[in-house]
Amino acid sequence: MKGIDHKSKFLLTHREREVFELLVQDKTTRDIAGQLFISEKTVRNHISNVMQFEINRIIDITQG
């Protein structure tokens, strides 16, 4: 059960997924901020969280 709790901490929020989906559509930080009615700094924070999520996911995969 401990592993399940650990992995659940790394799930993306709904907003992080929204930002990521727009990012992969080649939208700029400014475009994303305007479309979601949030600041560019908030967009950058969400992108940072998504990147950290991916790093942690890769670490989990490589450690088995």
C-alpha positions in Angstrom: 0.0 0.0 0.0 2.9 2.3 0.7 3.9 2.2 -3.0 0.3 3.1 -4.0 0.3 6.2 -1.7 3.7 7.2 -3.1 2.6 7.0 -6.7 -0.6 8.9 -6.1 1.4 12.0 -5.1 2.7 12.2 -8.7 -0.6 12.5 -10.5 -1.2 15.6 -12.5 -4.0 18.0 -11.6 -6.7 18.8 -14.1 -5.1 22.2 -14.7 -1.6 20.8 -15.2 -3.1 18.4 -17.8 -4.8 21.3 -19.6 -1.6 23.3 -19.7 0.3 20.3 -21.0 -2.2 19.6 -23.7 -1.9 23.1 -24.9 1.8 23.0 -24.7 2.1 20.0 -26.9 -0.2 21.8 -29.4 2.8 24.3 -29.7 1.0 27.1 -27.8 3.2 29.7 -26.2 3.1 30.5 -22.5 1.3 33.7 -23.3 -1.3 31.8 -25.5 -1.9 29.3 -22.7 -2.3 32.0 -20.1 -4.8 33.9 -22.2 -6.8 30.8 -23.0 -7.0 29.6 -19.4 -7.3 33.1 -17.8 -4.3 32.6 -15.6 -0.9 34.4 -15.4 2.1 33.4 -17.4 3.9 32.7 -14.2 1.2 30.2 -13.2 1.6 28.6 -16.6 5.3 28.3 -16.0 4.6 26.8 -12.6 2.3 24.2 -14.1 4.9 23.3 -16.8 7.5 22.9 -14.1 5.2 20.6 -12.2 4.6 18.5 -15.3 8.3 18.2 -15.9 8.9 17.1 -12.3 6.2 14.6 -12.7 7.9 13.2 -15.8 11.3 13.1 -14.1 9.8 11.2 -11.1 8.0 8.8 -13.5 11.3 8.0 -15.3 13.1 7.5 -12.0 10.3 5.1 -10.9 10.6 3.1 -14.1 14.4 2.9 -14.0 14.4 1.8 -10.4 11.8 -0.9 -11.1 
